[in-house]
Amino acid sequence: MPAAHLTAPSIDPEEVAYFERLAHRWWDTEGPFWPLHRLNAFRVDYIRERLAAAMGRDADLERPFEGLRVLDIGCGGGILSESLARLGAQVTGIEITEKNVRVAAMHAQWSGLEIEYRLATADQLVREGAQFDAVLNMEVIEHVEHLPAFLADCAQLARPGGVMFVASINRTLAALILAIVGAEYILRWLPRGTHHFRKLVRPAQVLDPLSERFALLHKTGVRMNPFTRSFAFTRWMGVNYMLLLKRHAT
């Protein structure tokens, strides 16, 4: 019997099938998702600092996000969800493939973490009236169809005064060369076919549709050192970038 997965206008069936085939490798730190594990440690530090500042929390506390409701969209095997749960957040992770949900839930149980994982889409949560203090939209938007509708749903899920993090790959020639040709075909840091140039998203494609309801709190580029396999911030957003937006209180 084929694995279950959801369908919605924003879901690309080819993307679903691709990540479904890799589901069992999510927690293999030396497997195809090793760059994501390296990136996760880097972006968790960023989220910790910026979310704490936005919410008036002390980032140096062991569990600075105690009581905050956080949504991890496209949570995959739960790598980011678990990191935020360890910082005290009440995490809900949503995915569109059943295999990923099973992998994430099983690993959370092994880790002794209480995380709600759901086979659900953003628009489904909108219809349920769900809202969160923070919405994590990390390395997701470059895999969806109908981006404006997807962003509109994500915007609804952040409560007034809440925040949304967005991380993605810019749609530039540099990104094509470095993030796709370099990372997937030359260095083979990622499986071929992980990203498609036509679906890469410029920061303006995120910021413009959300400008009436959100204020941009922070933006940064992200670069990777191919020799040390480490990540660092950069002012240049021509390849990878992260955005932090805060929804207006009214």
Beta strands, then each sheet from edge to edge (+ up, - down):
strand 1: 69-73
strand 2: 90-95
strand 3: 116-119
strand 4: 132-138
strand 5: 158-169
strand 6: 214-225
strand 7: 230-234
strand 8: 240-247
sheet 1: 3+ 2+ 1+ 4+ 5+ 8- 6+ 7-
end
